[in-house]
């Protein structure tokens, strides 16, 4: 047999290929997901699509974290994040606990002509749940749908159409951030506003199925 290559690039490609094959048999660990992404981004771009599809099928927090570090235009990235969100997958915190099941939006006051109308609708829908704070010299707002008294399905049913309307308009404004189960999506991230629409729909669909009553 020929001697093993000492070329680190060849080792990276071989490791990426092995990880993709392993992902077809079962979920990769968080370190393996990150290692796969590092390989395909730095030395094996020809495997980007295969890696994204392998991670997309995994539907867990480790895979979503990895997918979020890939370019959003790679086929499989948006589909993978959507599949996870639509199944209620939540990001893992540093203390190894799950983040809250939540859809939230942070947005700044804007000079856009339509902003006052958008803000008024947010106030009408969320009432006191629309938070306002000052950061530096800027006014910012935040609203959220999360578990609380009653069922999440009930809370979502009352606000689904409004949340989709608000997202469609706020996502176009500079500084707006969408949060889904602990993951952040903004204008600078890999998944931009047009694709975020599907993620919002996926989360709302999942939340509408959460009919277990919870008490605070």
Beta strands, then each sheet from edge to edge (+ up, - down):
strand 1: 102-108
strand 2: 131-135
strand 3: 138-146
strand 4: 177-180
strand 5: 183-186
sheet 1: 2+ 3- 1+ 4- 5+
end
